[in-house]
Amino acid sequence: MSTTIFAKIISGEIPAPKIYEDEHCIVINDIAPQAPVHVLVIPKQPITMLTETTASDEALLGHLMLVAAQQARELGIAEGCRFIVNNGAAGGQTVFHLHIHVLGGQTLSEQGL
């Protein structure tokens, strides 16, 4: 896998304010937000796409989901938010480093899916 912008943010090569960090992942604001609240949960382990994960990634994937839910609660959007994982170019993925979009802060429509 080539070095992505997320890998460069994780390594500190590209500065980006982290709103959360632990040994497994970081959370940053999306640079092109699609809702009033739009953060990204990014694993430190470089995984290209969700469909490339295996059973050995189970604990990390569960951790990412728990962090996404925790962030929704802390950001005050838990009662109405969306968690998105784009997979592959045809699925809208533009950075090929697995990440979860957490969006909320407004009523989200079904348009654009």
Secondary structure, 3 states (H helix, E strand, C coil): CCCCHHHHHHHCCCCCCEEEECCCEEEEECCCCCCCEEEEEEECCCCCCHHHCCHHHHHHHHHHHHHHHHHHHHCCCCCCEEEECCCCHHHCCCCCCCCEEEEECCCCCCCCC
